[in-house]
Amino acid sequence: MEALFWGCFVGGALFAVISALLGDLLGSWLDGVFDFLSVDFLKPIITASAITSFGGAGILLDRYTGLGGAGVVVLAIVAAVLLSAAVYFAYVRPMENSENSTGFSESELPGKVGEVTVPIPAQGYGEVMVKLVGGNTLHIASSWDRKEIPAGTVVVVIETAKDGTVQVSELYPHPM
């Protein structure tokens, strides 16, 4: 029985090391092959943690308790289920919900505040930097009011044109 526990423990530990070192490479090769295993509790990290904790708990229970073989196996299974559930709820599930994207839609730009980086002539184009959640983005811009806007001026995006340029207006107009 101890050989089974050691095999599970070492196999799970090797799986963890191999997936840490070669996970991206193997993942790209096997992309989509195991999509039928998309059930949350069958994810490799959960399965590997269950197998490893089964082996580790079995080794410890076999050595340090006076339980028989069946009792050790049952308690090792219980420990494996509890530890893999802890891994799922403490690590996997929060990580699935924490995906961030730096992508944005041009429809989100109107109303955003930016700063002119290249002066915008009254009848032409310049450039503005708009601050978004994921960082700063640069956009070709024209003046909504058909007024010259110097570099460094704080502007607000009024509209996004179909060609991807933005029309801006000074947020704090200069007094004449």
C-alpha angles and dihedrals in degrees: 000000000000090000090058092051093047091048092052093045096048093040092052092046091050090048090053093050094045093047091049092051101035103018098114093045094047091042092057092048094048097037109150096001094108099036090121086068092063093127108120098235092052094059112127095245092053094044093047092048090050093050093045094047090046089056095044094046091046092053092049095044093046093050103038105034133060093229121132123244096270093049092049092050093048093048091044090053091049090049091048093051093047095046094046089048088052090051090049096049097037100041119005100045096046090047092053090055095046100068110133128193129204089200121112139181123240087231087068093060102078108095094022119127121233144162127243110244098173115034114257115223121215091252106027147038138293134159136266132192113220120197113226132171094265095046140281124325129195121222136182106246142190129195115263091200093045089240128131111257117198125219114274094033117135110236139177123224110242102177143355115227123218091251090060098256120126129224114220139186130201110268092206106026116214113248113248 
